[in-house]
Amino acid sequence: MAALNLSECLVIGISSRALFDLEDENNVFTTQGVDAYRQYQRKHEQEVLKPGSAFYMIQGLLKVNALVKEQHHRAVEVVIMSKNTPDTGLRIFNSIEHYGLDITRAAFGGGNSLQEYLEAFSVDLFLSKSEEDVQGAIDHGVASALLYDAPQGYEPVEGQVRIAFDGDAVLFSEESEKIFKEQGLEAFIKHEKENQDTPLLEGPFAKLLKTLAFLQKEFPPEDNPFRLALVTARSSPAHTRVVNTLRAWNVFLDEAYFLGGVPKDQVLKAFRPHIFFDDQDLHVQPANKHVPSAKVPYRSDSSLHG
């Protein structure tokens, strides 16, 4: 079999708990231990797992592969990255097969963290429900987010993958966020006006956005499988620097909402993204009542961490 260069496509590393609803199983593991967990998984091996927080995003992204013009080229690869053993992981692949998900690659760490293997799999985005694992990935320079529990009754938009991003400390660096938190709104606005023609530095999800924007350009605007949105607390005049930054990156978002303090959850409810990324619980928690949402942590060496 010829070697596949994963660096040529969007690679998402995802934990089994992020892809499927494994909360009951995880409770067995945490309260009864690894042996009880192994027995439980074997006993229920043929029972299909329910979709987890990131299931619909992964399902939608994998469908894009069938739309790519060059049939030898895959746009998206998904790798299961789990602390499970291969033995207990068999149920995961049974469920993957049931849903027809085109996922063939997996890393089972047998209880060990897999953050050292992110580079080996060329991972562009890592999704997990383990705060420790997400923090480790962010500290290793990989875009990563902590998924909240899947919202009740969520139904994704069919035929299109919708992803919403916060701006500062997610797409952009935390420089401006630090000014706002440490010096206040007036200092933040003054700084952004003075630097409106200077592109913001890249944040942890900048590369991911650029990759998605590149894939988006392979399809016509009127029938595009991607729809990307910025949902930020910024407002005029601080929006100018954001627009200039995206122009400098050659990224053209489909939608942008500069809310200036208006809650994000209702906008996100209307947009119906497959996932929303933000760095603050005060935005993620309300949004997650309506759409799958995930928190992007600060690096451990950041002054904003903790």
KEDO-342076 format. One record per residue (C-alpha): residue number from 1; x, y, z; residue in three letters. Coordinates in Angstrom, 1 decimal, always signed. Layout:
N
{site NUM {X Y Z} 'Ala'}
...
END
This chain:
306
{site 1 {+0.0 +0.0 +0.0} 'Met'}
{site 2 {+1.4 +3.4 -1.0} 'Ala'}
{site 3 {+2.1 +5.9 +1.8} 'Ala'}
{site 4 {-0.4 +8.6 +2.2} 'Leu'}
{site 5 {+0.8 +12.1 +2.9} 'Asn'}
{site 6 {-1.5 +13.4 +5.5} 'Leu'}
{site 7 {+0.0 +16.9 +5.3} 'Ser'}
{site 8 {-1.9 +17.4 +2.0} 'Glu'}
{site 9 {-5.4 +17.3 +3.5} 'Cys'}
{site 10 {-7.3 +18.6 +6.5} 'Leu'}
{site 11 {-6.6 +16.1 +9.3} 'Val'}
{site 12 {-8.8 +16.0 +12.4} 'Ile'}
{site 13 {-7.8 +14.0 +15.4} 'Gly'}
{site 14 {-10.8 +13.2 +17.6} 'Ile'}
{site 15 {-11.3 +11.2 +20.8} 'Ser'}
{site 16 {-13.9 +8.5 +20.8} 'Ser'}
{site 17 {-15.9 +10.5 +23.5} 'Arg'}
{site 18 {-16.0 +13.5 +21.2} 'Ala'}
{site 19 {-17.3 +11.4 +18.2} 'Leu'}
{site 20 {-19.8 +9.2 +20.2} 'Phe'}
{site 21 {-21.8 +9.5 +23.3} 'Asp'}
{site 22 {-19.7 +7.5 +25.8} 'Leu'}
{site 23 {-20.6 +9.2 +29.0} 'Glu'}
{site 24 {-22.2 +6.1 +30.6} 'Asp'}
{site 25 {-19.1 +4.1 +29.6} 'Glu'}
{site 26 {-16.8 +6.8 +31.0} 'Asn'}
{site 27 {-18.7 +6.8 +34.3} 'Asn'}
{site 28 {-18.0 +3.1 +34.5} 'Val'}
{site 29 {-14.3 +3.7 +33.9} 'Phe'}
{site 30 {-14.0 +6.5 +36.5} 'Thr'}
{site 31 {-16.0 +4.8 +39.2} 'Thr'}
{site 32 {-15.2 +1.1 +38.7} 'Gln'}
{site 33 {-11.8 +1.1 +37.0} 'Gly'}
{site 34 {-10.3 -0.2 +33.8} 'Val'}
{site 35 {-11.2 -3.9 +34.2} 'Asp'}
{site 36 {-14.9 -3.1 +34.7} 'Ala'}
{site 37 {-14.8 -0.7 +31.7} 'Tyr'}
{site 38 {-13.2 -3.4 +29.5} 'Arg'}
{site 39 {-15.9 -5.9 +30.5} 'Gln'}
{site 40 {-18.6 -3.4 +29.9} 'Tyr'}
{site 41 {-17.4 -2.6 +26.4} 'Gln'}
{site 42 {-17.0 -6.2 +25.4} 'Arg'}
{site 43 {-20.5 -7.0 +26.7} 'Lys'}
{site 44 {-22.0 -4.1 +24.7} 'His'}
{site 45 {-19.7 -4.5 +21.7} 'Glu'}
{site 46 {-22.5 -4.9 +19.2} 'Gln'}
{site 47 {-24.6 -2.0 +20.5} 'Glu'}
{site 48 {-24.3 +1.0 +18.3} 'Val'}
{site 49 {-23.2 +4.2 +20.1} 'Leu'}
{site 50 {-25.2 +7.4 +19.8} 'Lys'}
{site 51 {-23.7 +10.5 +18.1} 'Pro'}
{site 52 {-21.5 +12.6 +20.3} 'Gly'}
{site 53 {-20.8 +16.3 +20.3} 'Ser'}
{site 54 {-18.7 +16.4 +17.2} 'Ala'}
{site 55 {-20.4 +13.6 +15.3} 'Phe'}
{site 56 {-22.3 +15.8 +12.8} 'Tyr'}
{site 57 {-19.3 +18.0 +12.0} 'Met'}
{site 58 {-17.2 +14.9 +11.3} 'Ile'}
{site 59 {-20.0 +13.3 +9.2} 'Gln'}
{site 60 {-20.4 +16.5 +7.2} 'Gly'}
{site 61 {-16.7 +17.0 +6.6} 'Leu'}
{site 62 {-16.2 +13.4 +5.4} 'Leu'}
{site 63 {-19.0 +13.8 +2.9} 'Lys'}
{site 64 {-16.9 +16.5 +1.3} 'Val'}
{site 65 {-14.5 +13.9 +0.1} 'Asn'}
{site 66 {-17.1 +12.6 -2.4} 'Ala'}
{site 67 {-17.4 +16.1 -3.9} 'Leu'}
{site 68 {-13.8 +16.8 -4.5} 'Val'}
{site 69 {-13.1 +17.0 -8.3} 'Lys'}
{site 70 {-9.9 +15.1 -8.3} 'Glu'}
{site 71 {-10.9 +11.6 -7.3} 'Gln'}
{site 72 {-7.4 +10.7 -6.1} 'His'}
{site 73 {-7.4 +13.6 -3.7} 'His'}
{site 74 {-9.1 +13.5 -0.3} 'Arg'}
{site 75 {-10.0 +16.8 +1.3} 'Ala'}
{site 76 {-10.4 +15.5 +4.9} 'Val'}
{site 77 {-8.9 +12.7 +7.0} 'Glu'}
{site 78 {-10.2 +11.8 +10.4} 'Val'}
{site 79 {-8.1 +9.9 +12.9} 'Val'}
{site 80 {-9.5 +8.4 +16.1} 'Ile'}
{site 81 {-7.1 +9.3 +18.9} 'Met'}
{site 82 {-8.1 +7.4 +22.0} 'Ser'}
{site 83 {-6.7 +6.5 +25.4} 'Lys'}
{site 84 {-8.6 +3.2 +25.1} 'Asn'}
{site 85 {-6.9 -0.1 +24.3} 'Thr'}
{site 86 {-7.4 -1.7 +20.8} 'Pro'}
{site 87 {-9.5 -4.3 +22.5} 'Asp'}
{site 88 {-12.0 -1.8 +24.0} 'Thr'}
{site 89 {-11.8 +0.3 +20.9} 'Gly'}
{site 90 {-13.5 -2.4 +18.7} 'Leu'}
{site 91 {-16.9 -1.1 +19.7} 'Arg'}
{site 92 {-15.9 +2.3 +18.3} 'Ile'}
{site 93 {-15.1 +0.9 +14.9} 'Phe'}
{site 94 {-18.3 -1.1 +14.9} 'Asn'}
{site 95 {-20.3 +2.1 +15.4} 'Ser'}
{site 96 {-18.2 +3.9 +12.7} 'Ile'}
{site 97 {-19.1 +1.1 +10.3} 'Glu'}
{site 98 {-22.8 +1.4 +11.3} 'His'}
{site 99 {-23.0 +5.1 +10.5} 'Tyr'}
{site 100 {-20.9 +4.7 +7.3} 'Gly'}
{site 101 {-18.2 +7.0 +8.4} 'Leu'}
{site 102 {-15.1 +6.9 +6.2} 'Asp'}
{site 103 {-12.7 +6.6 +9.1} 'Ile'}
{site 104 {-10.0 +3.9 +8.8} 'Thr'}
{site 105 {-7.2 +5.3 +11.0} 'Arg'}
{site 106 {-6.8 +5.2 +14.8} 'Ala'}
{site 107 {-4.3 +5.5 +17.6} 'Ala'}
{site 108 {-5.1 +3.7 +20.8} 'Phe'}
{site 109 {-2.8 +4.8 +23.6} 'Gly'}
{site 110 {-3.8 +2.2 +26.2} 'Gly'}
{site 111 {-4.2 +4.7 +28.9} 'Gly'}
{site 112 {-1.5 +7.1 +27.8} 'Asn'}
{site 113 {-1.9 +10.6 +26.4} 'Ser'}
{site 114 {-1.5 +10.8 +22.6} 'Leu'}
{site 115 {-0.4 +14.4 +22.4} 'Gln'}
{site 116 {+3.1 +13.4 +21.3} 'Glu'}
{site 117 {+1.6 +11.7 +18.3} 'Tyr'}
{site 118 {-0.3 +14.7 +16.9} 'Leu'}
{site 119 {+2.6 +15.7 +14.7} 'Glu'}
{site 120 {+3.1 +12.1 +13.5} 'Ala'}
{site 121 {-0.5 +12.2 +12.1} 'Phe'}
{site 122 {-0.2 +15.8 +10.8} 'Ser'}
{site 123 {-3.2 +16.8 +12.9} 'Val'}
{site 124 {-4.7 +20.2 +12.1} 'Asp'}
{site 125 {-7.5 +20.1 +14.7} 'Leu'}
{site 126 {-7.8 +18.0 +17.8} 'Phe'}
{site 127 {-11.1 +17.6 +19.6} 'Leu'}
{site 128 {-11.7 +15.9 +22.9} 'Ser'}
{site 129 {-13.7 +16.0 +26.1} 'Lys'}
{site 130 {-10.6 +15.7 +28.2} 'Ser'}
{site 131 {-9.4 +19.0 +29.5} 'Glu'}
{site 132 {-5.9 +17.6 +30.1} 'Glu'}
{site 133 {-5.5 +16.3 +26.5} 'Asp'}
{site 134 {-6.8 +19.5 +24.9} 'Val'}
{site 135 {-4.4 +21.6 +27.0} 'Gln'}
{site 136 {-1.6 +19.4 +26.0} 'Gly'}
{site 137 {-2.4 +19.7 +22.3} 'Ala'}
{site 138 {-2.7 +23.5 +22.5} 'Ile'}
{site 139 {+0.7 +23.7 +24.3} 'Asp'}
{site 140 {+2.1 +21.6 +21.4} 'His'}
{site 141 {+0.9 +24.2 +19.0} 'Gly'}
{site 142 {-2.1 +22.2 +17.6} 'Val'}
{site 143 {-5.5 +23.8 +17.3} 'Ala'}
{site 144 {-7.5 +22.1 +19.9} 'Ser'}
{site 145 {-10.8 +22.5 +21.7} 'Ala'}
{site 146 {-12.7 +21.0 +24.7} 'Leu'}
{site 147 {-16.1 +19.8 +23.6} 'Leu'}
{site 148 {-19.2 +20.4 +25.8} 'Tyr'}
{site 149 {-21.9 +17.8 +25.9} 'Asp'}
{site 150 {-24.0 +17.6 +22.8} 'Ala'}
{site 151 {-27.1 +19.9 +22.9} 'Pro'}
{site 152 {-30.5 +18.2 +23.1} 'Gln'}
{site 153 {-32.5 +18.3 +19.8} 'Gly'}
{site 154 {-29.8 +19.7 +17.6} 'Tyr'}
{site 155 {-30.3 +19.1 +13.9} 'Glu'}
{site 156 {-27.5 +20.2 +11.5} 'Pro'}
{site 157 {-28.1 +21.9 +8.2} 'Val'}
{site 158 {-28.0 +19.2 +5.5} 'Glu'}
{site 159 {-25.6 +19.4 +2.6} 'Gly'}
{site 160 {-23.3 +22.0 +4.1} 'Gln'}
{site 161 {-20.7 +22.1 +6.9} 'Val'}
{site 162 {-21.1 +25.2 +9.0} 'Arg'}
{site 163 {-18.4 +26.3 +11.4} 'Ile'}
{site 164 {-18.4 +29.4 +13.6} 'Ala'}
{site 165 {-15.4 +31.0 +15.2} 'Phe'}
{site 166 {-14.8 +33.6 +17.8} 'Asp'}
{site 167 {-12.0 +36.1 +16.9} 'Gly'}
{site 168 {-9.5 +37.1 +19.6} 'Asp'}
{site 169 {-7.6 +34.3 +21.2} 'Ala'}
{site 170 {-9.1 +31.8 +18.7} 'Val'}
{site 171 {-8.6 +33.0 +15.1} 'Leu'}
{site 172 {-6.4 +35.9 +16.2} 'Phe'}
{site 173 {-3.7 +36.1 +18.9} 'Ser'}
{site 174 {-4.6 +37.0 +22.4} 'Glu'}
{site 175 {-2.8 +40.3 +22.2} 'Glu'}
{site 176 {-5.9 +42.5 +21.9} 'Ser'}
{site 177 {-7.8 +40.3 +24.4} 'Glu'}
{site 178 {-5.1 +40.9 +27.0} 'Lys'}
{site 179 {-5.4 +44.7 +26.5} 'Ile'}
{site 180 {-9.2 +44.5 +26.9} 'Phe'}
{site 181 {-9.0 +42.4 +30.1} 'Lys'}
{site 182 {-6.1 +44.2 +31.7} 'Glu'}
{site 183 {-6.8 +47.8 +30.6} 'Gln'}
{site 184 {-10.5 +48.0 +29.7} 'Gly'}
{site 185 {-12.7 +48.7 +26.7} 'Leu'}
{site 186 {-11.5 +52.2 +26.1} 'Glu'}
{site 187 {-7.8 +51.2 +25.9} 'Ala'}
{site 188 {-8.8 +48.3 +23.6} 'Phe'}
{site 189 {-10.7 +50.5 +21.2} 'Ile'}
{site 190 {-7.8 +53.0 +21.1} 'Lys'}
{site 191 {-5.3 +50.3 +20.4} 'His'}
{site 192 {-7.4 +48.8 +17.6} 'Glu'}
{site 193 {-8.0 +52.1 +15.9} 'Lys'}
{site 194 {-4.3 +52.9 +16.0} 'Glu'}
{site 195 {-3.4 +49.5 +14.5} 'Asn'}
{site 196 {-6.3 +49.1 +12.2} 'Gln'}
{site 197 {-4.0 +48.7 +9.2} 'Asp'}
{site 198 {-1.7 +46.2 +10.9} 'Thr'}
{site 199 {-2.9 +42.6 +10.6} 'Pro'}
{site 200 {-3.6 +40.8 +13.8} 'Leu'}
{site 201 {-1.2 +38.0 +14.7} 'Leu'}
{site 202 {-2.4 +34.5 +14.1} 'Glu'}
{site 203 {-4.2 +32.7 +16.9} 'Gly'}
{site 204 {-4.4 +28.9 +17.5} 'Pro'}
{site 205 {-7.2 +28.4 +14.9} 'Phe'}
{site 206 {-5.8 +30.7 +12.1} 'Ala'}
{site 207 {-4.2 +27.8 +10.2} 'Lys'}
{site 208 {-7.5 +25.8 +10.4} 'Leu'}
{site 209 {-9.5 +28.7 +9.1} 'Leu'}
{site 210 {-7.0 +29.2 +6.2} 'Lys'}
{site 211 {-7.2 +25.4 +5.4} 'Thr'}
{site 212 {-11.0 +25.5 +5.3} 'Leu'}
{site 213 {-11.0 +28.6 +3.2} 'Ala'}
{site 214 {-8.6 +26.9 +0.8} 'Phe'}
{site 215 {-10.9 +23.9 +0.5} 'Leu'}
{site 216 {-13.9 +26.1 +0.1} 'Gln'}
{site 217 {-12.3 +27.7 -3.0} 'Lys'}
{site 218 {-12.5 +24.3 -4.8} 'Glu'}
{site 219 {-16.2 +24.6 -5.1} 'Phe'}
{site 220 {-18.5 +27.2 -6.7} 'Pro'}
{site 221 {-20.0 +29.9 -4.4} 'Pro'}
{site 222 {-23.6 +28.9 -5.3} 'Glu'}
{site 223 {-23.1 +25.3 -4.3} 'Asp'}
{site 224 {-20.5 +25.2 -1.7} 'Asn'}
{site 225 {-20.3 +22.6 +1.1} 'Pro'}
{site 226 {-18.6 +25.0 +3.5} 'Phe'}
{site 227 {-20.1 +28.0 +5.2} 'Arg'}
{site 228 {-17.8 +29.9 +7.6} 'Leu'}
{site 229 {-18.7 +32.6 +10.1} 'Ala'}
{site 230 {-17.1 +34.9 +12.6} 'Leu'}
{site 231 {-19.1 +35.6 +15.7} 'Val'}
{site 232 {-17.2 +38.1 +17.9} 'Thr'}
{site 233 {-17.9 +40.5 +20.7} 'Ala'}
{site 234 {-16.0 +43.2 +18.8} 'Arg'}
{site 235 {-18.0 +46.1 +17.3} 'Ser'}
{site 236 {-17.3 +49.2 +15.3} 'Ser'}
{site 237 {-14.6 +50.7 +15.1} 'Pro'}
{site 238 {-12.7 +47.6 +16.2} 'Ala'}
{site 239 {-14.1 +45.6 +13.3} 'His'}
{site 240 {-11.9 +47.3 +10.8} 'Thr'}
{site 241 {-8.7 +45.6 +11.9} 'Arg'}
{site 242 {-10.4 +42.2 +11.7} 'Val'}
{site 243 {-11.6 +42.9 +8.1} 'Val'}
{site 244 {-8.1 +44.0 +7.1} 'Asn'}
{site 245 {-6.5 +41.0 +8.8} 'Thr'}
{site 246 {-8.7 +38.5 +6.9} 'Leu'}
{site 247 {-7.9 +40.4 +3.6} 'Arg'}
{site 248 {-4.2 +40.0 +4.4} 'Ala'}
{site 249 {-4.8 +36.3 +4.9} 'Trp'}
{site 250 {-6.7 +36.0 +1.7} 'Asn'}
{site 251 {-9.7 +34.6 +3.6} 'Val'}
{site 252 {-13.2 +35.7 +2.8} 'Phe'}
{site 253 {-15.8 +34.6 +5.4} 'Leu'}
{site 254 {-19.4 +33.9 +4.4} 'Asp'}
{site 255 {-20.8 +35.7 +7.4} 'Glu'}
{site 256 {-19.6 +37.9 +10.2} 'Ala'}
{site 257 {-21.3 +39.2 +13.3} 'Tyr'}
{site 258 {-19.8 +42.0 +15.3} 'Phe'}
{site 259 {-22.0 +41.9 +18.4} 'Leu'}
{site 260 {-20.5 +44.5 +20.7} 'Gly'}
{site 261 {-21.8 +42.8 +23.9} 'Gly'}
{site 262 {-25.0 +41.3 +22.5} 'Val'}
{site 263 {-25.2 +37.6 +23.6} 'Pro'}
{site 264 {-23.9 +35.2 +20.9} 'Lys'}
{site 265 {-26.2 +32.3 +21.6} 'Asp'}
{site 266 {-29.2 +33.6 +19.6} 'Gln'}
{site 267 {-27.1 +34.4 +16.6} 'Val'}
{site 268 {-25.6 +31.0 +16.7} 'Leu'}
{site 269 {-29.0 +29.4 +17.1} 'Lys'}
{site 270 {-30.0 +31.1 +13.8} 'Ala'}
{site 271 {-26.7 +30.2 +12.0} 'Phe'}
{site 272 {-26.9 +26.5 +13.2} 'Arg'}
{site 273 {-23.2 +25.7 +12.9} 'Pro'}
{site 274 {-22.0 +22.1 +13.2} 'His'}
{site 275 {-19.6 +23.5 +15.8} 'Ile'}
{site 276 {-18.7 +26.9 +17.5} 'Phe'}
{site 277 {-15.3 +27.7 +18.9} 'Phe'}
{site 278 {-14.8 +30.3 +21.6} 'Asp'}
{site 279 {-12.2 +30.9 +24.4} 'Asp'}
{site 280 {-14.6 +31.8 +27.1} 'Gln'}
{site 281 {-17.1 +29.8 +29.1} 'Asp'}
{site 282 {-19.5 +32.7 +29.3} 'Leu'}
{site 283 {-20.1 +32.4 +25.5} 'His'}
{site 284 {-19.7 +28.6 +25.1} 'Val'}
{site 285 {-22.1 +27.6 +27.8} 'Gln'}
{site 286 {-25.2 +29.5 +26.5} 'Pro'}
{site 287 {-24.3 +28.7 +22.9} 'Ala'}
{site 288 {-24.1 +25.0 +23.7} 'Asn'}
{site 289 {-27.8 +24.9 +24.6} 'Lys'}
{site 290 {-28.5 +25.3 +20.9} 'His'}
{site 291 {-25.4 +24.1 +18.9} 'Val'}
{site 292 {-22.4 +22.0 +19.5} 'Pro'}
{site 293 {-19.8 +24.2 +21.1} 'Ser'}
{site 294 {-16.2 +23.9 +22.2} 'Ala'}
{site 295 {-13.8 +25.9 +24.4} 'Lys'}
{site 296 {-10.4 +26.9 +23.1} 'Val'}
{site 297 {-8.0 +27.1 +26.1} 'Pro'}
{site 298 {-5.1 +29.5 +26.4} 'Tyr'}
{site 299 {-1.6 +28.1 +26.4} 'Arg'}
{site 300 {-0.2 +27.2 +29.8} 'Ser'}
{site 301 {+2.4 +29.9 +29.5} 'Asp'}
{site 302 {-0.1 +32.6 +28.7} 'Ser'}
{site 303 {-0.9 +35.3 +31.3} 'Ser'}
{site 304 {-4.6 +34.7 +30.5} 'Leu'}
{site 305 {-4.4 +31.0 +31.5} 'His'}
{site 306 {-6.2 +30.1 +34.6} 'Gly'}
END
